């Protein structure tokens, strides 16, 4: 995953071509999509973040900006949940093995 970074100077966006600009209401954010597949999120507070990949953007914001469909959003959420459940299961198994090694089958 690449980093989302705060833009300190608007000139950092020089040379980029805007493909799409959308207001994301619940976040009060303007989402700019550039032709080089990068993004800029401009918050209601005036903070601007440059995002080099869609992986940096919250899926709900992407959905609300019309960049992905509701179906794609749900697919991503299911995939994320599956990864999270697998991580938890692996962590619990590892903890069980450590405790079993330390205390036996008591």
Buried (B, 14 or more C-beta within 10 A) or exposed (E): EEEBEEBEEEEEBEEBEEEEEBEBEEBEBBBBBBEEEBBBBBEEEEEBBBBBEBEBBEBBBBBBBEBBEEEEBEEBEEEEEEEEEEEEEEEEEEEEEEEEEEEEEE
